[in-house]
Amino acid sequence: MNEIKLIALYYYICEWYNKELRWHCQRFSNYRGDEITDEEILTIYLFTIMEEEKFKIKSIHSHAKRYFHSWFPNLPSYPSFSTRLNRLACVFPQLVQLLINTVDKTDVNFNISVLDSMPIITCSGKRRGKVASELTAKGYCSTKKIHYYGVKLHGVGFYRKGKLPLPEILKITPASEHDLTLRHDLIEVKSRSFFADKAYSDNDLIHLLSLNNSILLTPVKKKKGESKEYRQFCKAADDLFSTAVSRIRQPIESLFNWLIEKTDIQKASKVRSAKGLIVHVFGKIAAAIALWIF
């Protein structure tokens, strides 16, 4: 069964590489000699994460060298393998989009979207982050109650009742940026109901969305200046509304938890460059979504 999945994944990668992905590769020379192909590099990386649950590049290379040598006889050394992956950094975001487009959409509700974000941690906040400084920054995760260096992965997904949402927007920003950085992506959408947590509660955003007949629903956020008596009076209705909103948006949290479980995406302490960070984030997402398809 694993061999069939490996072959199916390889043919899928080859098909899209020739149609689209090759235009996003970093290439310095037309000469390739007997090198391993980009398609093979992508297949090894994705398949080893998907089926063998090897999440570090060194572990991926070691596993491929030990068990896939007959399939990939031109597998290079670990440094060369890592370099080739970094040269394919721009390919992975495109591959993620192609994979999402392949997912079955028969049960997708295109009128409802759920929003959330999660931290991708390169090092703890106690240290000074020096890796991929052009992408990372110091931030705070209120859920985990930790300071960290890294990026935030922002997600917007179409609602699917009883299932994980189908990703629509996936982007990374420095950890220091607020969740409302998605504002510019949301205000372009027409006739949509967005369900999010309290961090997205913003009157300006709500007004801008209303211009396109869209609405933003978040749990009730306490306002400054409200009396204790007024809050107590509204408590029952507010709690019911907040619970209803949280139930709708809960699947986006499940999606992030599923990504962590299947790919260990949240831990990026082994990343050593900006390209490596892009490979880590979008390569892991691509591997996870490929599980839906294969």
C-alpha positions as CSV (number, residue, x, y, z in Angstrom):
1,M,0.0,0.0,0.0
2,N,2.8,2.4,0.8
3,E,4.5,1.8,-2.5
4,I,1.2,2.6,-4.3
5,K,0.9,5.8,-2.4
6,L,4.5,6.7,-3.1
7,I,3.9,6.1,-6.9
8,A,0.6,8.1,-6.8
9,L,2.2,11.0,-5.0
10,Y,5.2,11.0,-7.4
11,Y,3.0,11.1,-10.5
12,Y,0.9,13.9,-8.9
13,I,4.0,15.9,-8.2
14,C,5.4,15.3,-11.7
15,E,2.1,16.4,-13.3
16,W,1.9,19.7,-11.4
17,Y,5.6,20.3,-11.6
18,N,5.5,20.3,-15.4
19,K,2.3,22.4,-15.5
20,E,3.0,25.0,-12.8
21,L,5.6,24.3,-10.1
22,R,8.8,24.4,-12.2
23,W,8.3,28.1,-12.8
24,H,8.8,28.8,-9.1
25,C,12.0,26.9,-8.7
26,Q,15.4,28.5,-8.0
27,R,17.7,27.4,-10.8
28,F,21.2,28.5,-11.5
29,S,22.2,26.3,-14.4
30,N,20.5,24.3,-17.2
31,Y,23.0,21.4,-16.5
32,R,21.6,18.8,-14.2
33,G,23.7,15.7,-15.1
34,D,22.7,12.7,-13.0
35,E,21.3,14.8,-10.2
36,I,18.1,13.7,-8.4
37,T,15.2,15.7,-9.8
38,D,13.1,18.3,-8.1
39,E,10.1,16.0,-8.4
40,E,11.9,13.3,-6.5
41,I,13.1,15.7,-3.8
42,L,9.5,16.9,-3.2
43,T,8.2,13.3,-3.2
44,I,10.7,12.1,-0.6
45,Y,10.0,15.1,1.7
46,L,6.2,14.9,1.6
47,F,6.0,11.1,1.6
48,T,8.3,10.6,4.5
49,I,6.4,13.1,6.6
50,M,3.0,11.7,5.6
51,E,3.7,8.0,6.0
52,E,6.8,7.6,8.1
53,E,6.2,10.6,10.5
54,K,9.7,11.8,10.2
55,F,9.6,15.6,10.7
56,K,13.2,16.8,10.7
57,I,15.1,17.1,7.4
58,K,18.0,15.0,8.7
59,S,15.6,12.3,9.8
60,I,13.8,12.4,6.5
61,H,17.1,12.1,4.6
62,S,18.4,9.2,6.8
63,H,15.1,7.3,6.4
64,A,15.1,7.8,2.6
65,K,18.7,6.7,2.4
66,R,18.0,3.5,4.4
67,Y,14.7,2.4,2.9
68,F,14.1,4.2,-0.4
69,H,17.5,3.8,-2.0
70,S,16.1,1.5,-4.7
71,W,13.5,4.0,-5.6
72,F,15.8,7.1,-5.5
73,P,19.3,5.8,-6.4
74,N,20.6,9.4,-7.0
75,L,19.8,10.6,-3.4
76,P,22.5,13.2,-2.6
77,S,24.2,13.7,0.7
78,Y,22.3,15.4,3.6
79,P,23.9,18.9,3.0
80,S,23.0,18.7,-0.7
81,F,19.5,17.4,0.1
82,S,18.9,20.3,2.5
83,T,20.2,22.8,0.0
84,R,17.9,21.5,-2.8
85,L,14.9,21.7,-0.5
86,N,15.7,25.4,0.3
87,R,15.9,26.1,-3.4
88,L,12.4,24.8,-3.7
89,A,11.1,27.0,-0.9
90,C,8.9,29.1,-3.3
91,V,7.4,25.9,-4.7
92,F,5.7,24.8,-1.4
93,P,3.2,27.6,-1.0
94,Q,2.1,27.0,-4.7
95,L,1.9,23.3,-4.0
96,V,-0.3,23.9,-0.9
97,Q,-2.7,25.8,-3.1
98,L,-2.8,23.1,-5.8
99,L,-3.4,20.4,-3.1
100,I,-6.3,22.5,-1.6
101,N,-7.9,22.8,-5.0
102,T,-7.8,19.0,-5.3
103,V,-9.7,18.3,-2.1
104,D,-13.3,17.2,-2.5
105,K,-15.6,20.2,-1.9
106,T,-19.1,18.6,-2.0
107,D,-19.7,19.3,1.7
108,V,-18.1,22.7,2.0
109,N,-20.2,25.7,3.1
110,F,-18.8,28.6,1.0
111,N,-20.9,31.2,2.9
112,I,-19.2,30.6,6.3
113,S,-15.5,31.0,7.1
114,V,-13.7,30.4,10.4
115,L,-10.5,32.2,11.5
116,D,-7.7,31.7,13.9
117,S,-3.9,31.8,14.2
118,M,-1.2,29.7,15.9
119,P,2.5,30.2,16.8
120,I,5.4,28.6,14.9
121,I,8.2,28.8,17.4
122,T,11.9,29.1,16.4
123,C,13.1,29.7,19.9
124,S,11.8,30.7,23.3
125,G,11.3,34.3,24.4
126,K,14.1,33.9,26.9
127,R,16.6,33.8,24.1
128,R,17.4,36.3,21.4
129,G,16.1,35.0,18.1
130,K,18.6,35.3,15.3
131,V,17.2,32.9,12.7
132,A,15.3,34.2,9.7
133,S,15.1,37.7,11.2
134,E,13.4,39.0,8.1
135,L,10.4,36.9,8.8
136,T,10.4,36.3,12.6
137,A,9.9,38.5,15.7
138,K,9.2,38.2,19.4
139,G,5.5,37.6,20.2
140,Y,3.2,36.4,22.9
141,C,0.8,33.4,22.7
142,S,-2.1,34.0,25.0
143,T,-3.3,30.4,24.7
144,K,0.0,28.9,25.8
145,K,0.9,31.9,27.9
146,I,4.4,32.1,26.6
147,H,6.7,34.6,24.9
148,Y,8.5,33.2,21.9
149,Y,10.4,34.1,18.7
150,G,9.0,33.0,15.4
151,V,6.0,33.6,13.2
152,K,2.2,33.3,13.3
153,L,0.4,31.0,11.0
154,H,-3.0,32.7,10.1
155,G,-5.7,30.5,8.7
156,V,-9.1,31.2,7.1
157,G,-11.1,28.1,6.3
158,F,-14.5,27.3,4.8
159,Y,-16.8,25.6,7.3
160,R,-17.6,21.9,6.9
161,K,-20.1,20.6,9.4
162,G,-18.6,17.9,11.6
163,K,-15.3,18.0,9.7
164,L,-12.1,20.0,9.5
165,P,-12.5,23.3,7.6
166,L,-11.1,23.5,4.1
167,P,-8.3,26.1,4.1
168,E,-8.9,29.2,2.0
169,I,-6.1,31.5,3.2
170,L,-2.9,30.4,4.9
171,K,-0.2,33.0,5.5
172,I,2.6,33.7,8.0
173,T,3.5,37.0,9.6
174,P,6.1,37.9,12.3
175,A,4.9,36.8,15.7
176,S,4.7,40.5,16.9
177,E,1.9,41.3,14.4
178,H,-1.7,41.3,15.6
179,D,-4.2,38.8,14.2
180,L,-6.0,41.7,12.5
181,T,-3.3,41.6,9.9
182,L,-5.8,39.5,8.0
183,R,-8.0,42.6,7.7
184,H,-6.9,43.3,4.1
185,D,-7.8,39.7,3.0
186,L,-11.2,39.7,4.6
187,I,-12.5,43.1,3.4
188,E,-12.3,42.0,-0.2
189,V,-14.7,39.0,0.4
190,K,-18.4,39.5,-0.4
191,S,-21.4,38.0,1.3
192,R,-19.6,35.9,3.9
193,S,-20.1,35.2,7.6
194,F,-16.8,35.1,9.5
195,F,-16.5,33.4,12.9
196,A,-13.4,34.3,15.0
197,D,-12.2,34.7,18.5
198,K,-12.2,37.9,20.5
199,A,-8.8,39.0,19.1
200,Y,-10.6,39.9,15.8
201,S,-13.3,42.0,17.4
202,D,-12.8,45.4,15.8
203,N,-15.4,48.0,15.0
204,D,-13.6,49.3,11.9
205,L,-13.2,45.8,10.5
206,I,-16.9,45.1,11.1
207,H,-17.9,48.3,9.3
208,L,-15.6,47.5,6.3
209,L,-17.0,44.0,6.0
210,S,-20.5,45.3,6.0
211,L,-19.8,47.3,2.9
212,N,-19.5,44.0,1.1
213,N,-22.5,42.5,2.8
214,S,-20.3,40.4,5.1
215,I,-20.4,40.0,8.9
216,L,-18.0,39.2,11.6
217,L,-19.1,37.2,14.6
218,T,-16.9,36.8,17.7
219,P,-17.6,35.9,21.4
220,V,-18.8,38.9,23.4
221,K,-15.9,41.1,24.6
222,K,-16.3,43.2,27.7
223,K,-16.3,46.9,27.0
224,K,-14.6,49.5,29.2
225,G,-16.9,51.6,31.2
226,E,-19.7,49.1,31.5
227,S,-21.2,48.8,34.9
228,K,-21.2,45.5,36.9
229,E,-25.0,45.5,37.0
230,Y,-25.3,45.9,33.2
231,R,-22.8,43.0,32.6
232,Q,-24.7,40.8,35.0
233,F,-28.0,41.7,33.3
234,C,-26.6,40.7,29.9
235,K,-24.5,37.7,31.1
236,A,-27.0,34.9,30.2
237,A,-27.5,36.2,26.6
238,D,-23.8,37.0,26.1
239,D,-22.8,33.5,27.3
240,L,-25.3,31.8,24.9
241,F,-24.1,33.9,22.0
242,S,-20.4,33.4,22.8
243,T,-20.9,29.6,23.1
244,A,-22.7,29.5,19.7
245,V,-19.9,31.4,18.0
246,S,-17.2,29.3,19.6
247,R,-18.9,26.1,18.5
248,I,-18.9,27.2,14.9
249,R,-15.2,28.4,14.9
250,Q,-13.9,25.4,17.0
251,P,-13.0,23.4,13.8
252,I,-10.3,25.8,12.9
253,E,-8.6,25.1,16.2
254,S,-9.0,21.4,15.5
255,L,-7.3,22.0,12.1
256,F,-4.3,23.5,13.7
257,N,-4.2,20.8,16.3
258,W,-4.3,18.2,13.5
259,L,-1.5,19.9,11.7
260,I,0.6,19.8,14.9
261,E,-0.2,16.1,15.5
262,K,0.5,15.0,11.9
263,T,3.6,17.2,11.1
264,D,4.9,18.7,14.4
265,I,4.7,22.1,12.5
266,Q,4.8,24.2,15.6
267,K,8.4,23.4,16.5
268,A,10.8,25.2,14.2
269,S,13.9,25.2,16.4
270,K,16.0,23.4,13.8
271,V,15.3,26.0,11.1
272,R,18.4,28.0,10.1
273,S,17.3,30.4,7.3
274,A,14.2,32.2,6.0
275,K,13.9,29.7,3.1
276,G,14.2,26.9,5.6
277,L,11.4,28.4,7.6
278,I,9.1,28.6,4.5
279,V,9.9,24.9,3.7
280,H,9.2,24.0,7.3
281,V,5.8,25.7,7.4
282,F,4.4,25.2,3.9
283,G,6.1,21.9,3.4
284,K,4.4,20.5,6.5
285,I,1.1,21.9,5.5
286,A,1.4,20.4,2.0
287,A,2.2,17.0,3.5
288,A,-0.8,17.2,5.8
289,I,-3.2,18.2,3.1
290,A,-1.8,15.4,0.9
291,L,-3.1,13.0,3.6
292,W,-6.6,14.0,2.6
293,I,-6.0,13.2,-1.0
294,F,-3.9,10.0,-0.9
